[in-house]
Amino acid sequence: MGAGTADWVTMRVPAEARVDLGAIGHNIGVLRERARGAEVMAMVKAEAYGHGLVEAARAALAGGASWLGVAKLAEALRLRDAGLTVRTLVCVGVPGEPYEEAVARDVDLTVGAVWLLDEVVQAAERAGREARIHLKADTGMSRGGARGDDWEALVDAALKAEATGHVRVAGVMSHFACADEPGHPSIAAQIGAFTEMVAHAEKAGARFEVRHLSNSAAALTLPEARFDLVRPGIATYGLTPVPALGGFGLRPAMTLVADAALVKRVPAGSGVSYGHTYHTERETTLAVVPVGYGDGIPRHGSNVLEVLAAGRRRTIAGRVCMDQFVIDVGDDRLAAGDEIILFGPGDRGEPTAQEWAEALGTISYEIVTRIGARVPRAYPGAL
Ligand SMILES: Cc1ncc(COP(=O)(O)O)c(C=O)c1O
C-alpha cells in the first residue's frame, strides 16, 4: 500500500479500513464540550459502527467518555473480556440471554418490559448479586420501552424488585425518533413525555443515578435534553448526525483504502463488469479495485460512487461485484499496487462517508457500519 514504515510494507494487505483513534478521542472532546455537565456514554455497538469494538471503546474512554453503550449482551461481554471494567449498558433486551453472566460481570441492563425484568430478577437470584438496570420509557419512538399503563406496571415491579435486593434501578432512558430533524414536533413531545415519566417513577420512589435520552443529534443540538448523560454513536466516529447543520468540528475516523489490483489498457467500446452497464468511450486504462459488496461496498454504488485514484475522483465503472469493482482512469498513470481511497475525512480530496451516503440515499451510519469483517481494521499511530 502507500508509502510508510517497513512494518507497513511487510503487513501489506489489499484493502483496509484505517481508523484514526485520535479522531475518536477528539470527537468525544467535542461532545463533552457541547454536553457540558452531562456524562458521555460512547455507543460502541455493531463493532463501534464498523470501527472496531475494543479499540474504539478504549479511544473513547481516553477521550473522556465515562460509559460505554452496546446493543447486545455479547458485545458487553467482549468488552469485559478485553479488560474494560467501565460502566457498560446493554440497550436492547431480548428473551433468553445469559443475564446471569451479565449480572456477574457487572453489566448494566436496559429493561423495558415486565417479562424482561422477571428474567433479570431470576438471573440476579442465581448470580447471588444485585442486577443494575435502566428502565426504558417509550416516549414516542414506538420501538423498545414501555408507555402508559405498561410504564406504571414496569416502575412498580422494578421498585418491588429493588426492595427485595434483586435489582438496583440505576437509570431511566428513552430514545429520540427525529432528533436529526431540528424543529420536528416529536422532539419537544418526547422531552415532555420523558420528563413526565421520570417524575412519575421518582414520585413512586425511584432514585435514578442517571437519566438519559440524547443520541448524537440531540447531544449536539438540544441542551434541554441532556439530563445526566448523553449517548452519542455516530458523532463519536466523526460523522455528522445532522448534515444540514454541518460537521460540528467532528473528525471522521475511518478511511477506507484499497490497492489497485490489476491495471490494463482496453479499447474503445469495451463493456465493463456484469451486465455491461458501462462502456469505455475510447481507448482507456481500467483498474480493478479488490473490494466489493462482500466487503460492504454497496452494489447500489455501481456507476454512482466516487473514489480517489491517481489524484482524481473517479466514478465506479459498471457494477460492483462481490469481491471487486472497476474504475476508468483514462490516460492517467496508475499502477497495480497504487493506493485508492474510497472514502475518508476528505483531506486529500477523497469522498466522505457522508457523500457516499447522499449519493445512495442512505445515512453515513450504514456506510461505515456495513464495511465487513473481511476488511482488516488498521490503527495507524496506535501504541
Ligand atoms: C439506545 C441508543 N442510544 C444511542 C444511540 C446512538 O445514536 P446515534 O448514532 O444517532 O448517536 C443509539 C443508536 O441507534 C441507540 O440505539
PDBQT file of the ligand as one rigid body, heavy atoms in Angstrom, charges set to zero:
ROOT
HETATM    1  C1  LIG A 401     -30.444   3.441  22.552  1.00  0.00    +0.000 C 
HETATM    2  C2  LIG A 401     -29.498   4.180  21.663  1.00  0.00    +0.000 A 
HETATM    3  N1  LIG A 401     -28.840   5.244  22.138  1.00  0.00    +0.000 NA
HETATM    4  C3  LIG A 401     -27.981   5.949  21.375  1.00  0.00    +0.000 A 
HETATM    5  C4  LIG A 401     -27.742   5.609  20.069  1.00  0.00    +0.000 A 
HETATM    6  C5  LIG A 401     -26.768   6.418  19.266  1.00  0.00    +0.000 C 
HETATM    7  O1  LIG A 401     -27.405   7.055  18.183  1.00  0.00    +0.000 OA
HETATM    8  P1  LIG A 401     -26.546   7.998  17.222  1.00  0.00    +0.000 P 
HETATM    9  O2  LIG A 401     -25.609   7.120  16.491  1.00  0.00    +0.000 OA
HETATM   10  O3  LIG A 401     -27.560   8.630  16.346  1.00  0.00    +0.000 OA
HETATM   11  O4  LIG A 401     -25.844   8.971  18.102  1.00  0.00    +0.000 OA
HETATM   12  C6  LIG A 401     -28.429   4.514  19.519  1.00  0.00    +0.000 A 
HETATM   13  C7  LIG A 401     -28.231   4.148  18.113  1.00  0.00    +0.000 C 
HETATM   14  O5  LIG A 401     -29.108   3.905  17.370  1.00  0.00    +0.000 OA
HETATM   15  C8  LIG A 401     -29.328   3.787  20.331  1.00  0.00    +0.000 A 
HETATM   16  O6  LIG A 401     -29.992   2.723  19.858  1.00  0.00    +0.000 OA
ENDROOT
TORSDOF 0
